Amino acid sequence: MLHGLFHASISFAEYERLTGGKWGTGGCRCRRCACRAPRVLEFALEDDVKNVSLERVARRALVGLFGEGWCTREFAGLPQKIRESVLKGVGKRTTPLYEFPLLFAAEHALVQLVDSIEPWSDIVRDMIFAGRKGVDEILCAESEPCFSSDEWMGIMESDGIRFEDGERVEWAMAAILRGVKEPNAPSLYQVCIDYFLPSRVKNCSPDSCIVHPPPPSSNRGQRSSPPSNLSCSCPSRASPTRAPQVDRQTLAGNSSGKGL
């Protein structure tokens, strides 16, 4: 069986109230459970078993195992219809509050699958890509609550001290380029300015901080490129702060299908 049964005896509404709707809580996510959860689900769905409690716990476990927990032969061996139903469960957990934990879980799984030569790894990789696509879309459609979450603010406030933060910022930037669409490109650009500058996150207040672009180029007749350096007017900052390397031109090009 599993280490922790994800509160198998209670209903979905009670489970949500107990866990606060948090993704990945309520049970164990060890390697052994990752291998056993698909087996429990298949057993619970057999015609001569049809155990509602076991089915409930297995589905909850597989949703919580999204990421590296899906990188098993057992998960790939599930029927496609069951895998898709588990993916829908992950989609229900894809909210701004848990956007980055889900994104990072997907990226870690893809890293693990890079060198895999197992025949089942392609199935898992496609499922991770499908889950990550939903994460990318939410990140761009609801960028303000996503980037103001504790997860992202912790990365910005650490100012690159933690070893893994640089990689996580790169993953977030790549998610933006994958998920941006023309309608949300302007607001997404402003969110990048507001939440990708660690010094502004630390020292600037929304009421007093104004970001000033550099003076326009004196070369007339030439199309000006998006600013690569922005200066902050807050008294706590005496030098310009480098802006994130996502500009309006990049976002516009990607939203029209010309980007990455």
C-alpha positions in Angstrom: 0.0 0.0 0.0 1.0 3.6 0.2 2.7 5.6 3.0 -0.2 7.7 4.0 -3.6 7.2 2.3 -4.3 10.8 1.4 -7.4 10.7 3.8 -9.1 8.0 1.7 -12.2 7.9 3.9 -13.2 11.5 3.4 -15.0 13.2 0.5 -13.4 15.6 -2.0 -14.9 18.6 -0.3 -13.7 17.6 3.1 -10.3 16.8 1.7 -10.0 20.2 0.2 -11.0 21.9 3.5 -8.5 19.8 5.4 -5.6 20.4 3.1 -6.5 24.0 2.3 -6.5 23.1 -1.4 -2.7 22.8 -1.4 -1.1 20.8 -4.1 1.1 17.9 -3.0 -0.1 17.7 0.6 -1.9 15.0 2.5 0.3 12.0 1.7 3.7 10.6 0.9 5.6 11.4 -2.3 8.5 8.9 -2.0 9.8 6.7 -4.8 8.0 3.6 -3.5 4.7 5.4 -3.4 5.2 6.7 -6.9 5.5 3.2 -8.1 2.6 1.8 -6.1 0.0 4.5 -6.7 -0.7 3.5 -10.3 -0.9 -0.2 -9.3 -3.4 0.7 -6.5 -5.5 2.7 -9.0 -5.6 -0.1 -11.6 -6.6 -2.6 -8.8 -9.3 -0.3 -7.5 -10.8 0.0 -11.0 -11.0 -3.7 -11.7 -14.5 -5.0 -12.4 -14.5 -7.4 -9.5 -13.1 -4.8 -7.1 -14.5 -1.3 -7.8 -13.3 0.1 -4.5 -14.2 3.8 -4.3 -11.9 4.6 -1.4 -8.8 3.0 -3.0 -9.6 4.8 -6.3 -9.9 8.1 -4.5 -6.6 7.7 -2.6 -4.7 6.6 -5.8 -6.0 9.5 -7.8 -5.1 12.0 -5.1 -1.6 10.5 -4.8 -1.0 10.7 -8.6 -2.0 14.3 -8.7 0.3 15.1 -5.9 3.1 13.2 -7.6 3.1 15.3 -10.7 6.7 15.8 -11.8 9.4 13.3 -10.9 6.7 11.1 -9.3 5.3 10.4 -12.8 8.7 9.2 -14.1 7.9 5.5 -13.6 7.1 2.5 -15.8 4.0 2.0 -13.7 2.5 5.4 -14.5 3.4 5.1 -18.2 1.6 1.8 -18.2 -1.7 3.2 -17.1 -4.4 3.4 -19.9 -4.4 6.7 -21.7 -7.9 7.6 -20.4 -6.8 7.2 -16.8 -3.7 9.3 -17.4 -5.7 12.1 -18.9 -8.1 12.1 -16.0 -5.1 12.4 -13.6 -3.8 15.3 -15.8 -7.2 17.0 -15.4 -6.7 16.8 -11.6 -3.4 18.5 -11.9 -5.1 21.2 -14.0 -7.5 21.9 -11.1 -4.5 22.5 -8.9 -2.9 24.9 -11.3 -3.7 28.2 -9.6 -1.5 31.3 -9.1 -0.7 30.2 -5.5 0.9 26.9 -6.7 2.0 28.0 -10.1 5.7 27.9 -9.5 5.9 24.6 -7.5 4.1 22.9 -10.4 6.3 24.5 -12.9 9.5 23.6 -11.1 8.2 20.0 -10.6 7.6 19.7 -14.3 11.1 21.0 -15.1 12.8 18.7 -12.7 10.9 15.7 -14.3 12.0 16.8 -17.8 15.6 17.0 -16.6 15.3 13.5 -15.2 14.0 12.2 -18.5 16.6 13.8 -20.7 19.0 10.9 -20.7 16.4 8.2 -20.3 16.4 5.5 -23.0 13.4 3.6 -21.5 10.6 3.1 -24.1 8.0 4.3 -21.6 9.8 7.7 -21.1 8.3 9.2 -24.2 4.8 8.7 -22.8 5.7 10.3 -19.5 7.5 13.2 -21.3 4.3 13.9 -23.3 2.2 13.9 -20.1 4.6 16.3 -18.4 4.6 18.6 -21.4 0.8 18.6 -21.4 0.7 19.5 -17.7 3.4 22.2 -18.1 1.4 23.8 -21.0 -1.5 24.5 -18.6 1.0 26.0 -16.1 2.4 28.2 -18.8 -1.0 29.5 -19.8 -2.0 30.4 -16.2 1.4 32.1 -15.6 0.8 34.5 -18.5 -3.0 34.9 -18.1 -2.7 35.6 -14.3 0.8 37.0 -14.1 0.2 39.5 -11.4 -1.0 37.1 -8.7 1.6 34.5 -9.8 4.6 36.7 -9.5 3.4 38.3 -6.3 3.2 34.9 -4.6 5.5 34.0 -1.7 7.3 31.5 -3.9 8.5 34.1 -6.4 9.1 36.9 -3.9 11.3 34.6 -2.0 13.5 34.0 -5.1 13.7 37.8 -5.7 14.4 38.7 -2.1 17.2 36.2 -1.9 19.1 38.1 -4.6 20.6 35.0 -6.1 22.2 33.7 -2.9 20.6 30.3 -3.3 22.2 28.0 -5.8 18.9 26.9 -7.5 17.4 30.3 -7.9 19.1 31.1 -11.2 17.8 28.0 -12.8 14.3 28.7 -11.5 14.3 32.2 -13.0 15.4 30.7 -16.3 12.5 28.3 -16.1 10.0 31.1 -15.4 11.4 33.1 -18.3 11.0 30.2 -20.7 7.4 29.6 -19.4 6.6 33.2 -20.3 7.9 32.8 -23.8 5.9 29.6 -24.3 2.6 30.9 -22.8 2.4 34.6 -23.9 -0.4 35.6 -26.2 -1.0 39.0 -27.8 -3.8 40.1 -25.5 -1.7 39.6 -22.3 1.7 40.7 -23.7 1.5 44.4 -22.4 0.4 43.5 -18.9 2.9 40.7 -18.8 5.7 43.0 -19.8 4.9 45.4 -16.9 4.8 42.5 -14.5 8.2 41.4 -15.6 9.5 44.9 -14.9 7.8 45.0 -11.5 8.8 41.5 -10.3 12.0 40.6 -12.0 14.1 43.3 -10.4 15.4 42.1 -7.0 16.4 45.5 -5.9 13.0 47.0 -6.6 11.3 44.1 -4.7 13.5 44.8 -1.7 13.8 48.6 -1.6 11.0 50.2 -3.7 7.4 50.9 -2.7 4.7 50.8 -5.3 3.7 54.4 -4.5 7.2 56.0 -4.7 9.0 54.0 -7.4 9.0 55.2 -11.0 11.0 53.3 -13.6 12.6 55.7 -16.1 13.7 54.5 -19.5 17.0 55.9 -20.9 16.8 58.9 -23.2 15.8 58.2 -26.8 18.5 57.7 -29.4 19.6 60.8 -31.3 19.7 58.8 -34.6 16.6 60.0 -36.4 14.8 57.7 -38.8 16.0 54.6 -36.9 13.5 52.4 -35.1 14.4 52.4 -31.4 14.9 49.1 -29.6 13.3 48.3 -26.3 15.3 49.6 -23.3 17.9 47.3 -21.9 18.5 49.4 -18.8 16.0 51.1 -16.6 16.7 53.4 -13.7 14.8 53.6 -10.5 13.9 56.9 -8.8 13.8 55.5 -5.3 16.2 57.2 -2.9 17.5 53.7 -1.8 18.9 53.1 -5.3 21.8 55.2 -6.6 22.6 53.2 -9.7 20.6 51.7 -12.6 19.2 48.2 -12.3 19.4 45.9 -15.2 15.9 44.9 -16.5 14.9 41.4 -17.3 15.9 40.1 -20.7 12.3 39.9 -21.9 11.3 43.0 -23.9 8.2 44.1 -25.7 9.6 43.0 -29.1 10.3 39.5 -27.8 6.8 39.2 -26.2 5.1 40.6 -29.3 7.0 38.3 -31.6 6.3 35.2 -29.6 2.6 36.0 -29.2 2.2 36.2 -32.9 3.9 32.9 -33.4 7.3 34.2 -34.4 9.0 33.6 -31.0 10.5 30.5 -29.5 
